[in-house]
């Protein structure tokens, strides 16, 4: 059987389905022939380190111009004869600039506001808010902890009090401040 070939620009009205005769949205790609299918590839066929492929999300801005507001991509970080390594990038737009806001490395480290997470989970140049319990297994390293409650509780200090970890915990050589 033949197939559809479009050279140049193609315009389709209605929903387009690949692998389905009844697409449920603008584009639906279906593969029901395998337990773990890969029905869609986003490819950049260049062959060097720092080669990236991205899936972009666009909206119209206030001037009705199509603007990429977020993107999910991959970046080859090592392109070796025995196999490549790649990171997963998360990009979002802030004040008109699309930039990387998080990264999951090929080694499994996740970083917020950094392209080079230094630990399994890294938050760079910012702060983290924890609305529940923080459990630290093994080592804890910190400069200061700021209490944000108006009522003294666990640390027996009220809000905006800066506390050094050395004064709060009896640490047996595992934590540093």
Secondary structure, 3 states (H helix, E strand, C coil): CCCCCCCCCCCCCCCEEECCCCCCCCEEECCCCCCCCCCCCCCCCCCCCCCEEEEEEEEECCCCCEEEEEEEEEEEEEEECCEEEEEEEEEEEECCEEEEEEEECCCCCEEECCCCCCCCEEECCCCCCCCCCCCCCCCCECCEEECCCCCCCCCCCCCCCEEEHHHHCCCCCCCEC
